[in-house]
């Protein structure tokens, strides 16, 4: 088998496993965890474009997640909108807010941009708690479900899987072609990027708006997965965990942060009685990854894939032509 066929086969095998997971496991709890991983991945996949490819340290996307969740609940639950239309509208609202937030903040240097996004996440969290006329405050609100066939745990899982696959396809295509090269050039050196006519500010803004849209979509899916939302579900630590997931998976690698998303969703469920130490486990895993795998699991996967693609070297021995050598050095009288 050629090494060039290994990657498509692995991707196909994983896609088949993900599609058949409801049949493989009859445990609804495991299916719920897999659904949460897919919901987080919808947000983290595009956040990785912003953090890993353009180098913008955004740690306030939990604010956009919260806005998307509340918009979905208010429109689909309170106003009776079609859930799919409400989901897209929530994404559009978050894209618009991302545009308004990105216009001034993306002109700031990296550290100050990170602080601006952190402040945005804190503001949204406080508003969700204070504005009871809109969000019901600490009481929260129920989240509507999607129509059949997506109104069951299996149907909703497949809906999340389809959206996550589509977002992954979009991010992979953005990273592979011209936009991906522009983002990487911008991350490595803004001076070099501007010297080759890369529109630095426009690239940053468009990636930020795109990540805002998918964060809104993720928020609507997250609300349905939880069935009931309160401001406590959107603490700022969750935004930091999204950033940690990218570091664990590997910045600038498309599929690597999926491992981080899986860790992010699985730890609270796996530690069980030790859930109150969840932050400790996140910090411990981050410390191990930074010390042992500075590039994250994505870099490890990429290096292994490069070794698989490398053609084996065939050693050849060179036998000298002794007769020709003797005739060449023979001294004639």
Secondary structure by P-SEA (a helix, b strand, c coil): ccccaaaaaaaaaaaaaaaacccccccaaaaaaaaaaaaaaaaaaaaaaaccccccccccaaaaaaaaaaaaaaacccccccaaaaaaaaaaaaaaaaaaaacccccccaaaaaaaaaaaaaaaaaaaacccccccccbbbbbbbbccccccaaaaaaaaaaaaaaaaaaaaaaaccaaaaaaaaaaacaaaaaaaccaaaaaaaaaaaaaaaaaaaaaaaaaaaacccccccccaaaaaaaaaaaaaacccccccaaaaaaaaacccccccccccaaaaaaaaaaaaaaacccccaaaaaaaaaaaaaccbbbbbbbbcaaaaaaaaacccc
